[in-house]
């Protein structure tokens, strides 16, 4: 069986002009991505409303997520959360002066 191994925190792309999403694994209804942000936030009035559950682990940088019910969650390296399917949320902010690196798993 072939095995692929890499480090999430090496070869981080420049995300100053826009988020960079790299698909790492897609298998059996699950998708794992590395997302690199630098100062990005969701547009005003935009909400993610996804059909899949989402597991988010912040690897580097910092970010704030906002939920439709008014909650705000601040993430620092090592923080994680699970967002249930159909829970409306948005990225309120990411670090403007450094890469924010997310590991995100989507599953049914």
KARA-V343301 format. One record per residue. N is the residue number from 1. SS is DSSP state (2 for helix, 1 for strand, 0 for the rest). Layout:
# KARA-V343301
n: (N;N)
ss: (SS;SS)
This chain:
# KARA-V343301
n: (1;2;3;4;5;6;7;8;9;10;11;12;13;14;15;16;17;18;19;20;21;22;23;24;25;26;27;28;29;30;31;32;33;34;35;36;37;38;39;40;41;42;43;44;45;46;47;48;49;50;51;52;53;54;55;56;57;58;59;60;61;62;63;64;65;66;67;68;69;70;71;72;73;74;75;76;77;78;79;80;81;82;83;84;85;86;87;88;89;90;91;92;93;94;95;96;97;98;99;100;101;102;103;104;105;106;107;108)
ss: (0;0;0;0;0;0;0;0;0;0;0;0;0;0;0;0;0;0;0;1;1;1;1;1;1;1;1;0;0;1;1;1;1;1;1;1;1;0;0;0;0;0;0;0;0;0;0;1;0;0;0;0;1;1;1;1;1;1;1;1;0;1;1;1;1;1;1;0;0;0;0;1;1;1;1;1;0;0;0;1;1;1;1;0;0;0;0;0;1;1;1;1;1;1;0;0;0;0;0;1;1;1;1;1;1;1;1;0)
